[in-house]
Amino acid sequence: MNTAQTQSGNKLPSSARVVVVGGGIIGTSIAYHLAHLGCGDVVLLERDEITSGTTWHAAGLMVTYGSLSETATAIRRYSRDLYGRLEAETGQATGINPCGFIELATCPDRLEEYRRVSAFNRYCGVDVHEISPREVQDLFPIARVDDVLAGFYVEGDGRVNPVDVTMALAKGARMQGAKLITGVSATGVTRDRGRVTGVTTDHGDIACEYVVNCAGMWARQFGEQHGVVIPNQAAEHYYLITDQVEGISKQWPVLEDPANYGYYREEVGGLMVGLFEPVSAPWRVEGIPDTFSFGELEPDWERMTPFLEQAMSRVPISMDSGIRKFFCGPESFTPDLAPVVGEAPELKNYFVAAGLNSIGILSAGGLGRVMAHWILNGSPDVDVTGFNIDRFHAYQANPDYRRDRAVEALGTVYKCHYPTKTPATARGARRSALHDRLAAAGACFSEVSGWEAPAWYAPPGIEPEAAKLSFGRMHWWPYWAREHRACREAVILMDMSIMSKFLVQGRDAGALLERLSANRVDGEAGVITYTQWLNDRGLLEADLTVTKLADDKFLVVVTDTMHRHAQTWMERHRRDDEFAVVTDVTSGITQINIQGPRSRALLQAVSSVDMSNQAFPFRSAREIDIGYGRALCIRITYAGELGYELYIPSDQAVNVYDRLVEAGTNHGLVHAGLRALGSLRLEKGYRDYGHDIDNTDNAFEAGLGFAVAVDKPGGFIGRDRAAGQKAARPYQRRLVQVLVEDPEPMLWHAEVIYRDDKAVGYVRAGSYGHTLGGAVGLAMIEPGETVDPAYLRTGHWEVDIAGVRYPCRCSLQPLYDPAMERIKC
């Protein structure tokens, strides 16, 4: 038993089931929810006082509006409701004030963005209304509205006191048996065989089953001590508080004006002007001092004055009021502005909840519930693919990467969120062996999981640059359409080296993969199989292909975003008595996809291997010669045409590429990028894990039941639940293909689907079907009644695109080549 007396007057326990490191709002929320789920054996450690670090100086906005993520929106709504009832439960005030919230649109693009967001938020239960400039001024009388096109108003949103709500969560956790101990620093963790076993502190050690790193802007430094990658970076964050403003009211709504970098609310009789400047400043890239707790940073007046003046121009009276305080304090941001949440792939039972990107207060309540459920029940009950910690790679924690990307990350918060926008900083981290060849061919590169990946190709004489972004048709529309049509009519070459590739080898490689896979993958050698991996609840964990190369050798290919998730899933489900080695070969293999009706002719022109349909049928995998190189050639497609994937040792990739391009001149070969891949696969209804399917779906509702062999000998993880799901027909929740009948509008993501004027689902992923002649996507439909072909054929179907409803068609079968005749020709 530890006997050292702590600052909070408690003795440090020698053991606990869960130890939470960090006493900010997210740490206290997780402790609160763990205790309320019946796990009272929780210890929270805070090296200083509760709320130190970032929580104490947060602005306290409690806003449910603004996200195109169903998970994030639900987290925000839960947080607002929780903060509203905490005082009654604990007797501790939270300072919640549902004064309302207004988002301003001052240009056509922002108006379209907010109309898209509003339609989706209403579907998710947020009561948002579009209001006129006059109504904005009626609600916030001192605002200038001469350039306002519209406001988006949520009456029930508002603000809380960050310190008070954190103290209420802490008190609520203690009331349920959790121990919150201040003045104790966690110095590390103990582990055994890849699993966390305890926490070391400056007052002794605590044995535990789970550790949760909620150390905020110190999370990266704490995690790197035990090899956990958490690439968050602190940056300067500002707000100004004016002297008294006559007539201002606490009941005025929070006003947000991203075009001018500011948000505004009453603060002790004055005006708070908060800032998200477009170019930010990282703070202490080398590491944050352990002694920094309630500190402030010296404001950079010279750098910030232009941004501050622009923000204050929205409320002109602020420029005539005295300045009571210009505050600068650090907050941490992640490379993609999504939180770092979940179980670390490097260490089992080590969880992280950090990198909240200035939305910690409005997210902490719901995120605490998600984390508590995840820890105690073994898997999350919401879609976590967008913020799971295992999406990150070690290089993203490098100082140079964090320094460069942090400048952009904070600045992106208030920029227009265009669907095709790609980061501009920290670029070139990962490049295909073909990068220079593709650049010479006119590639316009986007960043995909750190890779430089061609989005589209410019014709000769046109600069391959993104130029002006839009929610509609951009200048590269005709180039994209050409690539799409070339795949349907001739042949395309696509560099897909971004795909994550693993060799699984050894005596028990087949047994391991057969147990993980819902489909039969350990059959004849030389065959590729499409399959899903399920968890114990029968829900999707991964969507991938397994190619059997030999009895003891398999190639596993999964999408780029699921790289570390898939690798960790294999490693953690390998039994102690199994000999199966998982090797990441992503960087060593260049992947070139040759797709289209002339793909066979092109490959036959460069190889001595018989590529005929009889000799090389669909799903075949074998090594072929191309020029001086060798390639594993797999006949498979993600575009819906006759096609092949070539896996080439990277040292031979340029030679193979040159031979293909040279021969391709006789077959109409066209380079194609990821925009074409997106439109081609959505015309065919192919799924993409993390975009249109996720960890909340089962295979049968997602239309993937054909890949689940519930009767295969030996079963698989999740088999019993999958069998029950298969038998649960008729299904009331289905993933369907959507086609907009008007050829003009675009689908991107989160557009709401209506049947007979009732909202029944939303588009999870969208693009444009250049063959089908309209925008196309995949939508999850869940109307509370049977979804079958008859349901989809009847009724009046519409999709809301930026506040305008367009007629659409919905189908369970692919609208392009449903019989797969083109693929198997």
N, C-alpha and C positions, 0 to 999 in steps of 0.2 A: 504494500500500500504506500503510495506517495504521501509524504507527511508535510511537504512544503506548503506554507500558507500563501494563498494567492491574493492578488489585489482586491478581488471581490469578496474576500473573507472565507472562501470555500477551500477545502482541501482537494488537491487534484486527484481524481479517481484513478485507480490503476488500470481500469478497463471500461469499455463502453461498446455498444454495438456500432454506433456511428459517431465519428468525430468530424465536426464542421470547423474548418479553419477560416476565420474571418467574421467579424461582427458588424458588417454593413447590412443594408436592407435585404440583400439576397441571402446572406448567411442566416440571418434571423428568420427569414421566411421559410427556408428549408428546415431549420430546426422546429419551427412552429408546425409545419405540415407533417414532418416525420412524427412528432409527438401526437398530433391529432389523428394520425393513421394508426395509432396504437404502439408506436415505437418510442416509449418514454426514455429508453436507455441511450440518450443523445447528449453529447458534450459539445458545446460550442466554445472555441478558444478565440479570444481577441487579445492581441498583444498590447493594446492600449485601452480605449474606451469604446463602447458600442457607438457606432456611426462614424468613427474616425476614418480618415482616408478620403473618400469621395462623397459618401452619403450625406454628411453634415452640411455640405455646401450646394447640394442639388437644388434646382429651381422648383421642384415639386409639381411639375405638370402631371395631371392625371387625364390622359387623352386616349380614347379608344379608337379614334378615327385615324386612318392614314396608311394602313398596311394592306398589301395584296396577298398576305398569307393568312389562311384560315386559322392556323395554329397561333400566330402572333395576335390576331384579332381576338381570339378566344381568351388568350392569356391576359390581354389588356382588360377585357370585359370582366373577367374573374377578379382581377386585381382591384378594379373600381368597386365591385360589389363587396369584396372582402374588407377593404378599407372603410366602407360605409357601415359595416356591422361590428368592427373591432372594438369600438368604444363601449358598446353595450355588453360585449363579452368580457372585456378586460377592465373596464373602468378607466382606461387610459385614452385620452383624446388623441385623434389622428390629424386634426386640423383640416378634415376634408371639407371642401367647399365646392359644390356642384354649380359653379357660376356659369358654366358653358364654355364652349370653345369655337373659334372661327378660323378657318383656313382661307386665305385670300388668293384668288387667281387674278393675275394682272396681265396675262398674255394668252393668246389662243392655245398654245401648247400646254400651259399649266391648267387651263380650263378643261381641256380634254383629259389630261391626267387625272384631275380631281373628280371629273364626272365618271371616269372609269372606276376610280377608287370608291366613290360614293355608292355606285350601284352594287359593287361587291360588298362593301361594308354593310349596307342595308340588308343584303342577303344573310350576312353573318350576325344580324341583330343589332347593329349600331343605328340609332335613329338620327340620321344625318339629313339635313335639308339644304338645298341650294337657295341662297337668299340674294337679294339685290344689293347694290352699293348703298342705297338709302337705308335698307334694313341693317346693313353692317354699321352704318353711322348711328342709327338709332340705338344699337346695342353697345357701341363703343364710341361715344360722341366726339372724343378728341382725335380720332383717326382721320387722316386725309384719304378720301375715297375717289378722287377725280379720275384715277387710272384703273380703278377696280372694275373687273368684268363681272365677278360674282364672288360671294362668300359661301363657305360650306360650314354649316352650323350644327353642332351637337349640344343640345341643351343640357344634358346630364353630365357632360364632361366638366373638367375644371382643374382643381389643384388640391394638394394635400401638403401638410408639413412633414418634410422627410424625416426629421428627427423624431417627431411625435409618433408617426406611423411605425417607424422602426422600433421604438420603445414599446409600442403596443404589441407588435409581433413578438418581441422578446418576452414581454410579460405573459402573453398567451402561451408561449412555449414553456415557460417555467411553470405555469398553472397546470400543464399536462405532464410535468415530471422531468422536462429537459433541464440540464445544467448549463448555464451560460457563465463562463469564467473569463474575467478580464485581467489584464496585466500579466498574461502568460503568452510567450511567443512559441509558436510551432517552429521547430528548427529543421524538421525532416520527417521522413517516414521510414518504417522498417518493412521488410518484405521477405517472402519466402516462395521460391519456385514461381515467380511471376505474379504473385498475389500480395496485396498490401496486408500487413499484419499489425500495424500500429503507427503511432505518431510520437516523435521525440519532441520534447519541449525544454525550455530553460528551467523548468521546475520538476522534470522527471518524464517518464514515458507512460503512454497510455496504450494498452493493447486494444485493438478494435478489429471489427470485420470490414468496415467501410470508412474511407476518408473522403471528405468533400472539400475541394479547394475553392473557397469563395474569397480569395485574398485580393480581389479587385485588381488594381494596377500592379500589385506585387505577385499576381498569380503566375505570370511567366517565370519570374525568378524563383519562386517556391517550387514550381513544377520542374524546372530544368535541373534541380538538384537530384531528381530521381528519374531523369530522362523523359519527362512528359512534355510534349510540344504544345505550347500555349502562346501563339504569336500575337498577343495584344501589346499595344504601345500607348503610353501616356502622351497626351498632347495638351497644350494650353487651351483652356476653355473660359470664356468671358461672359460676364453680364454687368450691366451698369444699373445703379439705383439712384434715381433723382431725389432732390428735396421734395417737399410737399407740393402736390399738384391740386389746386383748388377744384373741388367738385368730383374728384375721382372716387370710385366706389369699388369696394371688394366684390360687389355683385356683378360688376362688368365682366364679360367673358374674357378668357385668355385669347389673345389675337396673335395669329402667326402669319408672317409675310415672308416666305422663303425667297422671293425675288429680291428682297432688300436685306436678306440675311438675318432677319430679326423676329423675335417674339416679344409680346408685351403683356404685362399684367400689373395690377396694383400690388404695391409692397409697402407696408407701414405708412400709408398715406401718400406715398410717392409712386413713381412708375419704374418697374423693372424692365429693362431692355436687354434681352438675351441675344447672344450672337452665335451664328454658325458661319464663320467667314469662309470664303471659297478657297483660300490658301492658308493652311494652318501651320502651326509650329510644333514639332515633336518636343517632348520634354524628357530629359535624362534617358537617352537611348542606352547609355552604358549601364544603367541600373538605377532604381529608385532607392534612396536611403531608407534603411529600416526605421530610422527615428522620425521620419516625416509622418505626421498624423493629422493635425488640424492646421496645417500650414497653408499659406497663400504664396503665390508667385508674384513677382514684380511685373505689373502690366507693361506691355510693349506699346506705349502710346503712339510712337511714330508709325509702326506697322498697322496698328488697329484703327487709327483715326479715320482713314477713308471709309472703312467698313462701318464704323460706328456712326459716322455722319449719314451714311446712306440708310442705315437702319432707323436712325432717329428722324429721318425725313418723313417716315410714315406717320409719326405722331409729332407734329411740329412744335408743340408746346414743350416737348422734352428738351429742345435745343435752347429754350429760354429759361429752363429750370436749373437750379444749381445741382451739382453732382455730389451726392452723399457718399457714393462708393463706386469705384470701378474695380470689380473683383476679377482676379484671374486665379483659377485653380485647375489642377490637372484632372483629366478623365481619360480612361483608356478606350482605345478603338481597335477593331480587328481589321484585317486586310480586305474583307468583303462586307463590312458593316453588319454582320450577323453575329449573335452571341457565340461564345465558346461553351458548349454544354454537352455533358454526357460522360460516359465511362471512357477513360483514356485507353487507347489501343496498346500502349506500352506497359500498362500495369493494371491487372484485374482488380475490381472493386475500388479503384481510385477514380472518383468522379470530380468533375469540374463544372463550375457555374461562374463564368467571368466574361469580361469583354462585352458589357451591356451597351456600349456605344451611346451613352447619354440618354438611354431609355430605361435605366435601372429602376427608377421609382415606379413608372407606369407598368413595368413588366414583372416586378419582383414577386408580387402576390401569386400570380398564375404560374410563373416559372418555378416558384417554390413548391407548388402542388405537383407540377410535372416531375420535378426532380425527386420528390419524396416517393411518388408512385413508381418511378423508374428504379430507384434504389431498392425499395421493399418488395416489388413485384417482379423484378428482373428484366422488364422491358417497358418502354414508354407507351402511353396510351393515346398519344397524339403524333402527328407527322413531325419527325425531328430531322428529316434528311437535309433541311436547309441550314441547320445550326449545330449539327452533331460535330463534336470535337475531332472525330476521325476523318474529317474532310481536309485537314491541314497536314502539311509536310514539314520536315525539319528545317529546310532552307528558309521557310517563311518566318522563322524566329531569328534569322541572321540580323545583326545590327543594321547593315546597309539596307536590307529589304524593309525592315520596320521603319527606319528613318524616312525612306523615300515614299513608302505607301501611306504612312501616317499623315503626311502632308495632304494627300488627296482624300483620305478616308473621311476625316471630319468635314472637309469642304464639300463632299458629295451629299451630305445630309440634306442640304437645302437646294441642291440643284434639281432640275427637272429629271425625273427618273424614266428616261427613254428605254424602251424594251431591248434595243440593240446596243446600248452603251457598253463600252468595255473600258477597263482601267487604263490610264495613260502612264502611270508611274510603276516602278519596279518591274519593268518589262524585260523580256529576253532571258528570263530565268531558265526556261526549258525550251530547247529547240530540236526539232526533228533533224535527222541526218540529211534530209532533203531541203532544209530551210532555204538555202541560197538558190537552189534550182526553182523552188516555188516562188520566191520573190522575183526572180527573173521572168517567170511566167505571168506576173501581174497580180500576185496574191495580195489581198488586203487582210492583214492579220488581226485577229482578235485574241484576247487571252482566255484560255480554257484550262482551268486547274493549273495555272502557271505556264502552260504550253503556249507557244506562238502558233496558232492554228488558223489556216486560211478560212475566212468567212465567205469570201467571194473573190472572183478574179476580174480584173479590169482588162479590157481589150487594149491592143497597142495604141499608144498615144494618149491614154487616159491614166491619170495618177490614181493608184490604188489607195485612196484615203477615205475615211468615213464621212468627211465633209459635214453638212448640216444634218442633225438627227431629227427624227420625226416619229409620230405614231402612225403615219400613213406610208405612202410609197416614197422611198428615197431615191437618190440619183442612180443607185446601183440596181434598181428594180429590173431593167432590161438584161443586165448581165446575169443576175440571179435566174431570171426566166429562161435565158439561153442554156444555162447549166442544167436546169431542171428538165427542159425539153430534150437536151442531148442524152440524158440518161434514159428517157422514155423511148427515144428514137434511134440513138446510135450507141455511143459508149463514152463513159467518163472515167477519169482517173482522180482518186481522192486519197490524200494522205491522211490516214487515221492512226498515226503513231501515238496519239493521245490516249488510245484505249489501254487499259491496264491489263497486263499479261503475266501470268504465273505458270511456271512449270511445277507440276506436282508429281513427284517421282518416288519410287520405292515399292517394296513388297505389298504394302497395304494402301497404296495410293488410290486404287479403284474402290476399295472398301470404304475409305474415308469419303470420297466424293459421292459414292452411291448413298451413303447415309445422310449426307448434306442435301442431296439433290432430290427434288420432287419427281423428276423424270428419270428414266433409265439411262444412265450415262456409261455404265461399264459393260458395254456389249462388244461388238466387233471392233477391231482396230481399224483406223482409217475412216472414222465416222464422227461428225460433229453433231452435238445434241443441244437443243435450246431447253433451258430449264430454269426453275426458280429455286431459291433456298428459302425455307420457311423457318419461323421460330416455333416454340412450343405451343403458341396460341394459333398456329396455322396461318399466320400473317406473313407478308413478304419481307424478307431480309435482303434479298439480292435477286437480280434478273440478269442472266448470263448465258454463255455457251461453254460447253465442255467438249473438247476434242480428244478422243482416245487415240494416242499415237502408237502405243504398245501396251502390253499387259501391265507394265510398271511405269508408264509415262503418259501424262495427260497435260493438255494445254487448257488453262482456264482464262477466259477473256471476259472482262467486266468493264462497264463504263468508267470514264476518268474520275468522276466524282465519288465513286464507290471503291477506289483503290485500296485504301487502308482498312475500310470496313470489311471488304471481302477477304483480305489477307488475314485480318484479325479473326474473322469468323472461322476460317480454316484452321488457324493455329490453335484456337481455344477449344475447338471441337475434336481435335486429334486426341485419341485415347493414349494413355501411358504405354500401352503394350503394342501400339501401332507404329510401324516404320513407314513414314511418309514425309518427305521433305518438300516444303513449299519454298520456291525460289522466285523472287520478283525479277522478271526478265524484260520489263517494260522498256527500259532504256537501251537494251541491247538488241531489240528487234524493231525494225521499221515496218509499219503496216501500210500497204498500198491496196486500196480497193478498186477493182476494175468492174464496173457495173454497166448494164445496158444490153440491148439485143445483139450488139456486135462484139460483146466482150469475149465470147468464145473464139470468134474469128481472130481477134487481136492476139489473144494468148497463144492460139495455135500458130500464129505467124512468128512467134518468138521462142517457141519451145518445141522440143522433139517429142514430148509426151502426147499421147493421143487424148485430146480434149473433147472428143465426141460425147454425146449424151449417153450412149451405151457404155463407153469406157470410163466416163467420169460423171456419174449421175449426181443429182441433187444431194447435198449433205456429205459428199465425198471429201476426204482430206488425204493428200499425198504430196510428196516432194517432187518439184519439177525444176528443170533447168531453164534459165532465162539469161542469155548472153554468157557472161563469165560467172554468174551468180546462181545460187540455189535458193529456192523459196518453198516454204510450206504453203501449198495452194489449197484453199478450202472453198468449195462451191456453196456459197451461202449469200444472202442478201439482207440489207437493212433498207433497201430502196424500193423493193417490190418488182425487180426485174431479174432476168438472168444475170448472174454476177458471181464474182470470185473475190476472196480476200487473200492477199499474199503477205506472208510473214517472212521477212528477209533479215538475215544478220546485218546489223547496221553498217558494217564495214563494206558490204557488197551492195548497199541500197542504191547508191548513186548510179552504179553501172546498170543495175536492173531498171531503174527509172529511165535512164537515157535510152535503153533499148526499147522500152515500152513507148516512149514519146516518139522515137524515130519511126517505129512501125505504125504508130497510131495515126500518122498523117494519111495513111491509105484507108483508114476506117472511121474517120470523122471524130477522132479522140478530142475531148474537151476536158480541161481541168475544172473541177467542181469543188466548192467549199461547203462549210457547215450550214449555211443558209439553205442550200439546195438539199442537203441531207435532211434537214428539218422538214422541208415541204414535201419531199419524196416519201419520207417515212410516215408522215401524218396523213397523206393521201391513202396510204396502204393501211393505216390504223396500227402501225407498230408502236409498242410501248417504250417508254424511256424512264427507268427507275430514278426517282428523285425529282421528276417533273410531272408526269401524269399518273404514275403509280408510286406508292410509298408504303411505309411500314404500318399503315392503318388498313390496308386493303388485303383481302384474300384473293387467291388466284381465280376463283370462279366468278366473283363479282367484277374482277378486272378483265374478264374475257380470256383468261389464260388457262382455263381448265384442261385444254387439250395437252398441256405440258405437265400435267400432274398425274402420275401413275399410282393411284391410291392402292392398287392391288399388287404392286411389285413385291417380290420376295424380300423379306428383311425389313421392309418399310423404310421410313426416313423421318427426320426430325419434323414434327408437326403433323405426322400422317393421320393420327386419329382425329384431330381437329379438322384437318382437310377433308376427311371422309364425311364428317358431319356437315361441313359447309357444302359439299357437293350435293348431299341429300336434302339440303334445306330449300329446295326449289318450291315454289317460284321465288326468284330473287326480287327484292325490293330496292336493290342498290346495284347499278350497273354502270360500267364505263362504256360510253358510246362515242361513235364518230359523229362529228357535227360538220355540216356544210352550209355556209351562208349562201342564200340564193341570189342576192344582189352581188354582182362581181366587184363592187368598189370598196367596201369597208374591209378592215383588217382585224383579224383575231391575233392576240398576243398571249394573254393569260388573264384569268379571273373574270371573264365576261359571263354574266348571269344568263341562264337558259330558262325560258318560260314556256309552259304548256297551258293553253287556255287561260292565260293571264296569271298563272300561279308560278312562282319561282320554284324550280324543281332541281337545280344543280348549277354548276358553273364549269367553265372551260379551264382545264388544268394546263393544257399546252396548246398553243395555236400557231398557225403559219398561213401560207397561201397556197392553194392547190392549183398550180398553173395548168395542170391537165384537166382537173375537174371544173375549173373556171370560177372559183370563188374561195373565200377564206375557209380554212379547214382546221379542225382541232379535235381533241379528245376531251370529253366532259364526263364528270361523274354525276349521274342522275340518281336522286334519292327522294322520290315524292311521297313515300309512305304507302305505296301500293305497288302491285306487281309491274315490273318493267320487262316487257317482252316485245317481240316484233309487232304484235297487234297494238300495244300501247303506243309504240313509237310511230306507227302508221296513222293513228287517229289523233284528233286534237289539232289545235293550231299552235305551231311551234315558232318561237321567236328567240333571238339573242339580243341582249342589251349591250350596245357598243357605244360608250361615252354618252349615255342617256338617250340614245335613239334605238328603237327596237326594229330588227330586221328579220324577215321570215327565214327559217332555216330548216334543214332536214337532219334527222337523227337516225342512226343505224347501228345495230349490233354487228353487222357484217361490214367488211371493208367496202367502201364505195368504189375503189379501184381494184380491178382484177380479183374479185372475191373467190374465184375458183383456183387461183394461183397458177393459171395456165402459162403466163409469161415467165414465171420463175422456173418452172419445171420443163420448159420447152427444150 
